[in-house]
Every structure is written in C-alpha cells, then in structure tokens.
Amino acid sequence: MTSPHYLPKAVFQIKSLALDMLPNDDDQSLDSAHKYCRSLALRHYENFFVASHMLPRKLKRHFFNVYAYCRWSDDLADEVDDKNLSLKLLEWWEKELQACYKGDIRHPVFVALKETINQFEIPITPFRDLLKAFRQDQVVKRYQSYADLLEYCCYSANPVGHLVLYLCGYRDSQRQSFSDKTCTALQLCNFWQDIRLDLANDRIYLPLEDLHHYRYSEEDLKAGIYNDNFKNLMMFEVNRTRKLLEEGLNLSDLVNHKHKVDITLFNRFGWAILDQMEKQNFNVLARRPKLSKIRKISIFLEYFFRIKLLHKD
C-alpha cells in the first residue's frame, strides 16, 4: 500500500499493525475512522473487551476508539526490535496525541478518538500516562521491589480503568481508586501468566526482593526450574493479587446497573485466571494459565444473570 502522509516510514516495519485496514490517504471522515477502530478492536479482541457485549450500544464505538489508541501504542512499544526506534515512534505517537487535543488531526485513530474525548471531556493524562509506561518498558527490565512494580502499574494499567470510568460517566477519585485496584491486579495477573514470554524479551516483572526472599534466583527462572521455592513465591504473588481484586470489586456497588456487569466481569476474569494458576499448582513455567472460551462464557452467564436478577425491578 502507499504510505499515508501522516505515517512515518518506520511504522511499516511493524507487521502487527493493521495497516491494511487504514482508510485511503485522502479519507479523513469520521465514519471511516470509526469503522477502522471497530475493525481493529474486533481483529485483536482481548480480555479488555470481552465484557463489552453488554455495554449500551451508544458507548461501544467509544470503547473501540479508546482500544484502537491502546492497540497502536502497544504495538509501537512491543513489536519493534530496536528499542531506540520504538522510543522514536512512541514520541511521534505522543505528538499526534497532543495535536489531537489541539485540533490538528491526521491519523484515523485520532479522528475517531477526538469525538470521544470531546463528548466525555477526557483529559490527556490517562492517554499520556500509557505512553510513559510503554517508554519505560524499553529501558527498565527489572523491578527491585513490589512498590516499584505498583508504580509502573499506575501508568501501564490504571489509566485504562480511568478511561473506562470516563466513558461510563464517572470522574470521582473514589471510583478511580477502586478501579486502580482491579486494573493493577489484572496487570499483575498478566505478568504472572507471561513470565516465560517476558523472559524471552529479557523482562522480569517478579520483584527481585521477592525472588531473594523465597531463595529463587534469576538463573533459576531462566532455567525454568519449578520447585517449592518457586511455588511458594507464586502463591505469595497470587494471594496478594487476589486481595487487590477483592478491594477493587467494591467499584461494582458504585456504578449504574447498566455498567455493573462489565465492571464485575473485568474483575472476575482476573479471579478466574488466578484460580487457574492455583489449579496448575502455581507452575506457570510449564504452561501459560488461560481461560477457555467455555469458561469465559460460564463466568459471563453467571454474573450476567446474578446481576440482572438483583436489578430486575
């Protein structure tokens, strides 16, 4: 395809980007931008949008717009072999974000996102914080303490929850605080799932202080050694992740019943992943814990009908 004028040439080195679905270079219509974001979200459907089937129809396109921004950001960070090039592309993407807020829009994701930003009065902060986390991933490969990891999650995960709340009409700090608990926990779930995958990219998200405490070394991890030390380490990480999810579930009592199913499911899918880890005796090195489609559907139906019965009047 011909390179659109708004894209740097380096972008075409990223095979995972949905470049084949981009609107024509001269088409900056809102309708085409919406179709692109929707197609991108449906192509890369992940747990973040598993629950979106129950969203009010008028909100779905805005979720797709936000997702498209997150998807491009993630691919610019993780699908580039050269970290310096990735940093340059993330810098370009942030300039496009800033231009969007100034009304100078070129990329179809921002054509669609601008409508969402205006309608829900979303500040630039959560979008910019995500980029800070993606840049950090290029240069920080280890986390000494759990506190350091939580600080990273403040940028990598919590902004997503804030964006969801903005779309649902909530802007207060209390709801954001509960959302942060769930989002941080879901990010940790993902870290515990992907230990081997991250290690292949020379990233270790297990806090080094915890490895030291449980007498499990980085060399053991690289060798894929599963022993009692590793089991106890992962049991510890899973249990404190569960505590975050438990606190975060309080958010479901503070939202409209129209949003309660989605908010609850985001949290409960995390619980189910942790349960799967426990069923595997915490051996996430042998097999990546994940939920089958049947399990996802059963969780969805359980909480859908439970919440609907509570609000049948």
BELZI-V296545 format. One record per backbone hydrogen bond with DSSP energy under -0.5 kcal/mol. NH is the residue of the N-H (numbers start at 1). CO is the residue of the C=O. Records with the same first field share a line. If there is no record, write none. Layout:
BEGIN
NH=CO ; CO
END
This chain:
BEGIN
7=4
11=8
12=9
13=10
14=11
15=13
17=14
19=17
21=18
22=19
27=24
28=26
33=29
34=30
35=31
36=32
37=33
38=34
39=35
40=36
41=37
42=38
43=39
44=40
45=42
49=46
50=47
51=47
52=49
53=50
54=51
55=52
59=56
60=56 ; 57
61=57
62=59
63=59
64=60
65=61
66=62
67=63
68=64
69=65
70=66
71=67
72=68
73=69
74=70
75=71
76=72
77=73
78=74
79=75
83=81
86=82
87=83
88=84
89=85
90=86
91=87
92=88
93=89
94=90
95=91
96=92
97=93
98=94
99=95
100=96
101=97
102=98
103=99 ; 100
104=99
105=103
110=107
111=107
112=108
113=109
114=110
115=111 ; 112
116=112
117=113
118=114
119=115
120=116
121=117
122=117
128=124
129=125
130=126
131=127
132=128
133=129
134=130
135=131
136=132
137=133
138=134 ; 135
139=135 ; 136
140=136
141=139
143=204
149=145
150=146
151=147
152=148
153=149
154=150
155=151 ; 152
156=152
157=153
158=153
160=157
161=157
162=158
163=159
164=160
165=161
166=162
167=163
168=164
169=165 ; 166
170=165
176=172
177=173
178=174
179=175
180=176
181=177
182=178
183=179
184=180
185=181
186=182
187=183
188=184
189=185
190=186
191=187
192=188
193=189
194=190
195=192
198=194
199=195
200=196
201=197 ; 198
202=199
203=198
204=141
208=143
209=144
210=207
211=207
212=208
213=209
214=210
215=212
216=211
221=217
222=218
223=219
224=221
225=220
226=224
227=225
231=227
232=228
233=229
234=230
235=231
236=232
237=233
238=234
239=235
240=236
241=237
242=238
243=239
244=240
245=241
246=242
247=243
248=244
249=245
250=247
251=248
252=249
253=250
254=251
255=252
259=256
260=256
261=257
263=259
264=260
265=261
266=262
267=263
268=264
269=265
270=266
271=267
272=268
273=269
274=270
275=271
276=272
277=273
278=274
279=275
280=276
281=278
282=277
283=280
284=282
287=283
296=292
297=293
298=294
299=295
300=296
301=297
302=298
303=299
304=300
305=301
306=302
307=303
308=304
309=305
310=306
311=307
312=309
END
